Amino acid sequence: MSKVRREVDALPHNAEAEQSVLGAVLLNPTLFPKAAAILSPLDFYKTSNEKIFVEMVRLVEVGVAIDPVTLKESLASCGELDAVGGPAYISSLTDGVPHSGNVEYYACIVKEKARDRIALRAAQAFAEAVVGRNGAGPGEARVPVNSAAAVLQEAIQNLGHPSRIVPATTQEVLAAAARAVDWVVAPLFTAKGVRILSGLGKTGKSTLAIALGISAIEGAELAGAFHGQGGHSVAFLDAENRLEVWARKLVSICQGLKVDPARLLQTGRLLYLHPRALFLDDPATLRAVIDTLKRAVITEVVIDSLTAVHQKDESRAGQMRGFFQEAIFRIRDEVGAGITILHHHRKPPPGADDPSQALRGSSDLRNVVDTHIAMSRGVKDRNVLRLDVNGQRESEEAGPFYIRTDWAENGSLTLSSVQPGDAALPKVESAKDEVMALIEGTPEGEIGRRSIVTTLRERGYVERTINDALTALISTPGARLKKARRGMEMIYGLAE
């Protein structure tokens, strides 16, 4: 046993390759994405090199260019400069780099040595299990000796996880709390969030997703309710529509928004992928998708639809969580993009009207993502779409939103907001908007339940509709309610 331990203590590594990776990045910071695509910090054998790579990652995340000065300053600010060898070691990294353009080759050497270390540690764990079972060493083996494959596989899986877990510093926590919510399309999509846009079949999910994607690219306002940040590049992974169907929707929406679709496609701001058998739970397909999205510098991804891109059992929470961890979150992290997934609702039983519980498959799906938006068509007018934000991890839930879709004779599609009082709105929803408008438009202390009820009666609402609207407002969180907190407090007190 002592012989095994002595051999494993001399763990494989290549100090020159590790330093060459870091030095190449310092000489040419544009090479960092290539190194980061191959390596994680834990692939470095030398702790100081690991810490330096971690700091490079942080600099990129906050938008600071990597160079010796910024790296030294960043390490010094978190108290790690001396721990990695001081300014002299940072400066020495750029000395003797054979060729900075070979950073991927150096990174592969580092990665290979890291895998060798994992394999040797796994072998040691297996040897200890065998010795323990035969009574020649401490402990007892949990599995028979002839289950070598099982022991080795478990050891490799365990050793593949991070061996050093570093807590966030006080500065990092407070700085994160101070950052405002970064919206891609407010108030629906947060930056690098994973969302599900769900609804029954033929409710216009693909159409709306295209419109929201264009808003993210152009920075356009959509339907008077949604505001795109602009500057994004959006890729559509379409496993549901034929190219002709999707393309006609794109052109119609672009016409309505007065955007040239050819410009979006030619400049690479919009990418459309529709390969056959787009199963993201296939490692080769997933790798090809990630590589394609990274080359195109995509910042937003739309997947249409969830059911069509995997071969798992959607009713089993464990399988779906695994799929999100192994595929969806990996795309988000490696590409650095937000992801919008289109999904289907199950048909509701008679009398049911809870879109948050209508997702097809495991009920845990809603909890896996950052945002869930349920979509449905209006009862009175099928050209009216209703959006309910039923789960928003980074902000308060908003809505419901009502959007009208108008098709012109030339084929263009225009999306517009449905105003309070519109006959297409359900009476209660219209009354809720009227109440909020009254609260927001009246100085504090000058409005109460009685004046609200009187005003709505004059506008043609019956008592039951008014009561239902007030009850719904009291129990529904949202950004608009926050703005009208004082008015809502009065309604709370008067409505009991």
Secondary structure, 3 states (H helix, E strand, C coil): CHHHHHHHHCCCCCHHHHHHHHHHHHHCHHHHHHHHHHCCHHHCCCHHHHHHHHHHHHHHHCCCCCCHHHHHHHHHHCCCCHHHCHHHHHHHCCCCCCCHHHHHHHHHHHHHHHHHHHHHHHHHHHHHHHHHHCCCCCCCCCCCCCCHHHHHHHHHHHHCCCCCCCCCCHHHHHHHHHCCCCEEEECCEECCCEEEEEECCCCCHHHHHHHHHHHHHHCCEECCCEEECCCCCEEEEECCCCHHHHHHHHHHHHHHHCCCHHHHHHCCCEEEECCCCCCCCCHHHHHHHHHHHHHCCCCEEEEECHHHHCCCCCCCHHHHHHHHHHHHHHHHHHHHCEEEEEEEECCCCCCCCCHHHCECCCCCHHHHCCEEEEEEECCCCCCEEEEEEEEECCCCCCCCEEEEEEECCCCCEEEEECCCCCCCCCHHHHHHHHHHHHHHCCCCCCCCHHHHHHHHHHCCCCHHHHHHHHHHHHHCCCHHHHHCHHHHHHHHHHHC
